[in-house]
Amino acid sequence: MHELLISQTDRPQLLMGNEAIVRGALESGVRIVAAYPGTPSSEIIDSFSQLGQEAGIHVEYAVNEKVSMEVCCAAALCGVRSLCAMKHVGLNVAADAFMTLAYVGVKAGMVIVVADDPSLHSSQNEQDSRFYARMSGVPMLEPSTPQEAYLMTLEAFRISEKFATPCLLRTTTRVNHCRGPVKIGTIQPVKDLSGEFKKDPFNLVVIPAVGRKLRLDMLERAPKLLAESESSPLNFISGKGEFGIITSGVSFLHVQDAITAMGIGERFKILKLGFSYPRPTALIAEFLSGVTKALVIEELEPFLEEAARLSAQISKLPVEIGGKGEGLVPMAFELDPAKVKVAIGNYFGVSRPAPKIYEMPELPQRPPNLCPGCPHRATYYLMKTVFGEEAVYPSDIGCYTLGILPPLRMADFLICMGSGVSSAAGFSTVLDRPVVAFIGDSTFFHAGIPGLVNAVSNGHRFLLVILDNGTTAMTGHQPHPGVELGPGGRIEPKVSLEKLVRGCGVNRTATINPLQVKKSLQVIHEFKDGLNEGGVSVIISKSPCPLFENRILKKKKKIVFKTDESKSCADCKKCLTELGCPAFYVESSEGVEHVLINESLCIGCSVCSQICDSISPRRIS
Amino acid sequence: MEKEIKALRIFFTGVGGQGTLLATRLVGEAALEEGQPVLMSEIHGMAQRGGVVESSAVLGSAASPIIADGEADVVIAFEPLEAARALPKCNPKTITITSTNRIMPFTVAIGQSVYPDPDTLYRMIEPRVAALIRVDADELASSAGAERSSNVVMIGVLAGTGILPLSKKSFERALRHVLPERLIEANLRALEAGYAFGSRAGRKLGRATIGSLTHTTV
């Protein structure tokens, strides 16, 4: 039995925030789950995918976040509880669906988990998704711990159903990837997935006339949601001191540690907001009227701070309010107990011992890198060999973005999923240079197809390289429509990438295996010549992610590669400066540097041996 | 007698693929076995592709799972270079336990930078912390017949020192709870090897060093 399906226990379970959300949803009777993976939310859909069959619920890896939301909302409109989960930027992709779904609402509980990533641990920006709640009028809960993530998932389903609206569950990396004890409850067995649909086009088909009506309905719902938030036990006041702190999410934990460590806990009163949209302005005003001054401690944007200032203005309170500002709470990056101590110390004039922090010694960096034998490295090597520094290389989101690093340096532009394809159209229109765009297979399915169709129909001239490693590697090897490896071994892909590309109107297309250097170079040279004729051409560079392939097929490594020291290969070092596989290392003996290959890291891809005569295979037993 | 602990913050650092996150989880499960409050924090995603992997376990009365600079009571480093890189997390009361087994960063492997002499690294750390414990974790693991369990050896060392108010039994139970059946025996041996090493190191540290991190009440 999957560990998230066990029956209620006396001993709390040590769950990751994401697992706590899964358990909460299962106990809430969720029957449909859909998501596209994205750090830090991925373990939600991964856990559901592992246990879906056993739990008797429908789980799907959706092709993107917008699709996942639309799948889930339709189920919820038929009275089937649903959940979709995404990272913060995923909600941008789903925003079109989200903003109008907020008008239409749902018939059964629907929870949308949105995971923000302050400090950009694994993201391209650190946007504050709480503003989506305000923009849409959808209620939002914000947990601080795994235990709260579990409880608030239950509560989110309840609120969603009570007010017939989807409910946002907003987390941050430190909640998603925090592990802590969770007291779990009972899961009711799922009977079936069937729902019921009553035709109701004048509430469900949002033409302008319907939209106007629903807009007014939504505004009518707003004060009811506000009343729910004002009286929610998820918003509570602790402490009796003269100083006030308003906080939410993981910041609440930092605040507790900070005032305890500073020995000033008894001077503070804390308002913790777990039901953070609608923001409970009356509760905030009541809190503010009982303190001499207040500091709002939250990560990213001044979302609660604005509410506090608004509350004070409406209630004509003379209380001084601080928040984001010089020497106070930083806007950028995660908070931690030390940053919170500084803000509290400065704002309330409380002296604090400033600990001496040791400086970081000068040490060699350890940046992340493409794995040994990664086919992306081979593709970049090939493309750079043919197109050189002259070409512009728009890139996209995935492991292959690591191609930005030396020695490859094969990424020139990136903003979001799919931008590699569409921006190539813009670059090639205004530049008299070759444009070669890169996109991963999963990212192509997610957001690359419209860009490609657009490029074909508008007659743009560039080469698109689809890096097809047969999985969604970066987020943990999730499947996508084109995968050819499943849990049991080889499978027939549901959607053929080659046919899809041709279907988009691309006439010049070829599939290469980047591990075959000579053959691939020949094809790429032909495509380079073809670029002069205009139009969009596509090369599918196809070779499976070795990590994934080994996990599925359990292949045993048969050969590794070694350098021949007698051929004084160290003179050229091309293998380091042009390929840079992490299996290479340099060793000096008697003043002469030799390039060697770490046999335990080498996976036997053979690419290096095809570009250098001094490298040869060695059979291993 | 029941032990009650003040906040105890353990910072883990290593290189992707070393099993840092599993080791962190073992500490958490062991704490849970004894009903001690615990929170752990991990970072997943891009950083794991051969880069530095950091995580934390916070025991006792602390609320936040994040360990700010200067606030680690214990640093468990699975690699000596990363032990030195974690220095900003330390303070004069910190106990650092590091594996002596080096993993070359790619920048070093290709000759773009130089891996410092390990003794230089230890000299950076030793005078700035209460104690530095060096463990040849690979050697201990392989002599225990558990080549791939250096991470569990390190947890054994931590358990053996007595820094944490958690019994050996709890770590063993944690291990049985987390690992698949076929891996349990080898990892129990790795834990034991680390534990014996840690007990000796803990006795050398003495009560004063350890006592400054924890306190015991009846």
Interface residues (C-beta under 8 A of the other chain):
Chain A: R11 P12 L14 M16 T39 P40 S42 E43 H121 S122 T145 T173 R174 H177 C178 R179 G180 P181 V250 F252 L253 H254 Q256 D257 T260 E334 D336 P337 A338 K339 P355 K356 I357 Y358 E359 M360 P361 L363 P364 Q365 R366 P367 P368 N369 L370 C371 C399 L402 M474 T475 G476 L576 G580 P582 F584 Y585 V586 E593 N598
Chain B: A7 V15 G16 R25 G28 E29 L32 P37 V38 L39 M40 S41 E42 I43 H44 G45 M46 A47 Q48 R49 G50 G51 V52 S61 A62 A63 S64 P65 I66 I67 A68 D69 G70 E71 L81 E82 A84 R85 L87 P88 C90 N91 M104 P105 F106 T107 V108 A109 I110 G111 S113 V114 Y115 P116 M124 R128
